[in-house]
Structures are given as C-alpha cells and as structure tokens.
C-alpha cells in the first residue's frame, strides 16, 4: 500500500460536477494506492500510522486534534515508468481486489474516531486542495 499524504487547509473531490467528498478544515488529504500483496492488516497498520502522524500544526496528529481526512483511491501511484514513454500499471491491484482494501482503510480510520470523507472509487475525479506548508509525505506499508 502506498499513500501520498498532504497537509491541507481544505480539499474536495468532484465527480461529473458534483462534490462527492470534502473537508473544510485543516486536515489531511490521502491519495491511496493498492498493490497485489496488500491486505486488510496492511490497511489497518497504514491507517493507524496516518492517524497518529504528527504533521499538523504544533506537531500534533489527527488523533490529537480530530482533524478530518479526505481519502482518494489512486491506482496511478503504482505506475512503472522505467521503460518507454507509457506507464505500466501492472503493479497496481485490479479494482475487485483494491476497492475492498480502500474500504478497509477508510473503516480503520473511522474505527479510530476519524472524520473521513472519500472520493468515488473508479471514477474520473477532480481533486482540489490548498496544501498547507506545503507538507507532502509518501508512506509505504
């Protein structure tokens, strides 16, 4: 599992002109990619890491502040661009495998008390954000 985490002052996801997920307070935007050997255990561990990651104002975490999290699935995080000019997506897990793991990741966050908004799995999404800092991290689990 691979996550790009951005500290944001606000963020939203739009599908076909409709806002499907948004956070309007300082929090985190998590772009989440799933690969073939990921599991619900990995999803829970990554959710715990992100929930407790001390990257908010005053070196505090979402667990400490209750800051919201917007989760957007993004298979392109597993693009392989080492050969040629066209990315290969072979290391990204297919939708039937990855969608339940994205759901498990979101459920793990919510189980910890997180306020979580999401994009729409498999949809063409437009993500808008105001990066705070800027602060962007890449985590792998």
C-alpha positions as CSV (number, residue, x, y, z in Angstrom):
1,X,0.0,0.0,0.0
2,X,1.3,3.4,-0.9
3,X,0.0,6.7,0.4
4,X,0.7,10.3,-0.6
5,X,-0.3,12.5,2.4
6,X,-0.7,16.2,2.1
7,X,-1.5,18.5,5.0
8,X,-4.3,20.8,3.7
9,X,-6.3,23.7,4.9
10,X,-9.2,22.4,2.7
11,X,-9.8,19.8,0.0
12,X,-12.6,18.4,-2.1
13,X,-13.2,15.7,-4.8
14,X,-15.6,16.3,-7.6
15,X,-17.1,13.8,-10.0
16,X,-19.1,15.0,-13.0
17,X,-19.5,18.4,-11.5
18,X,-20.8,17.0,-8.1
19,X,-18.7,17.3,-4.9
20,X,-18.6,13.8,-3.5
21,X,-16.2,14.4,-0.7
22,X,-14.8,17.4,1.1
23,X,-13.0,18.7,4.2
24,X,-13.4,22.3,5.0
25,X,-11.0,22.5,8.0
26,X,-7.3,21.8,8.4
27,X,-6.6,18.1,8.0
28,X,-5.1,15.6,5.6
29,X,-5.6,14.5,2.0
30,X,-4.6,10.9,1.5
31,X,-4.1,9.6,-2.0
32,X,-4.1,5.8,-1.6
33,X,-2.7,3.1,-4.0
34,X,-3.1,-0.6,-3.6
35,X,-0.8,-3.3,-4.9
36,X,-1.3,-7.1,-5.3
37,X,0.1,-8.3,-1.9
38,X,-1.8,-5.8,0.3
39,X,-4.3,-6.9,2.9
40,X,-6.7,-5.6,5.5
41,X,-3.9,-6.0,8.1
42,X,-1.7,-3.6,6.0
43,X,-4.7,-1.2,5.6
44,X,-5.2,-1.1,9.3
45,X,-1.5,-0.5,10.0
46,X,-1.3,2.3,7.5
47,X,-4.4,3.9,8.8
48,X,-3.0,3.8,12.3
49,X,0.3,5.4,11.1
50,X,-1.5,8.2,9.3
51,X,-4.0,8.8,12.2
52,X,-1.1,9.2,14.6
53,X,1.4,11.0,12.3
54,X,2.4,14.3,14.0
55,X,2.5,16.6,11.0
56,X,-0.3,19.0,11.8
57,X,0.2,22.5,13.4
58,X,2.2,22.2,16.6
59,X,3.5,18.8,15.7
60,X,0.1,17.2,16.5
61,X,-1.7,14.4,14.9
62,X,-5.3,13.9,13.7
63,X,-5.7,11.6,16.7
64,X,-4.8,14.6,18.9
65,X,-6.8,17.2,17.1
66,X,-9.7,15.4,15.5
67,X,-8.7,16.9,12.1
68,X,-10.6,15.5,9.1
69,X,-9.1,13.2,6.5
70,X,-10.1,13.0,2.8
71,X,-9.2,9.7,1.2
72,X,-8.9,9.3,-2.6
73,X,-8.0,6.0,-4.2
74,X,-5.4,6.4,-6.9
75,X,-4.0,3.4,-8.7
76,X,-1.6,5.6,-10.6
77,X,0.6,5.7,-7.5
78,X,1.9,2.3,-8.7
79,X,2.8,3.4,-12.2
80,X,6.0,1.9,-13.5
81,X,7.8,4.5,-15.8
82,X,11.2,2.8,-16.0
83,X,10.7,1.7,-19.7
84,X,9.4,3.7,-22.6
85,X,7.1,6.6,-22.5
86,X,3.9,5.0,-21.4
87,X,3.4,4.0,-17.8
88,X,2.7,0.4,-16.9
89,X,0.0,-0.3,-14.3
90,X,0.9,-3.9,-13.7
91,X,1.9,-3.4,-10.1
92,X,-1.5,-1.7,-9.3
93,X,-4.0,-4.1,-8.0
94,X,-7.2,-4.5,-10.1
95,X,-10.4,-2.9,-8.9
96,X,-12.2,-6.0,-7.5
97,X,-9.1,-6.6,-5.2
98,X,-8.3,-3.0,-4.3
99,X,-11.8,-1.5,-3.7
100,X,-12.4,-3.6,-0.6
101,X,-8.9,-2.6,0.7
102,X,-9.6,1.1,0.2
103,X,-12.9,0.5,2.1
104,X,-11.0,-1.3,4.9
105,X,-8.5,1.6,5.2
106,X,-11.4,4.1,5.5
107,X,-13.2,1.8,8.0
108,X,-10.0,1.5,10.1
109,X,-9.7,5.3,10.2
110,X,-13.3,5.7,11.2
111,X,-12.9,3.0,13.8
112,X,-10.2,5.2,15.4
113,X,-12.7,8.1,15.5
114,X,-11.6,9.9,12.4
115,X,-13.9,12.1,10.4
116,X,-13.3,10.7,6.9
117,X,-14.6,11.9,3.5
118,X,-13.9,10.0,0.3
119,X,-13.8,10.2,-3.4
120,X,-15.6,7.7,-5.6
121,X,-13.7,4.5,-6.4
122,X,-13.0,4.1,-10.1
123,X,-14.5,7.4,-11.1
124,X,-12.7,10.2,-13.1
125,X,-12.2,12.6,-10.2
126,X,-11.0,16.2,-9.9
127,X,-9.2,16.8,-6.6
128,X,-8.8,20.4,-5.4
129,X,-6.8,21.3,-2.4
130,X,-4.9,24.0,-0.6
131,X,-1.7,22.4,0.6
132,X,-0.7,23.8,4.0
133,X,3.0,24.3,4.4
134,X,3.4,22.8,1.8
135,X,3.7,19.4,3.5
136,X,3.6,16.3,1.4
137,X,4.8,12.8,2.5
138,X,5.0,9.4,0.9
139,X,4.3,6.4,3.0
140,X,4.6,2.7,2.1
141,X,3.3,-0.2,4.1
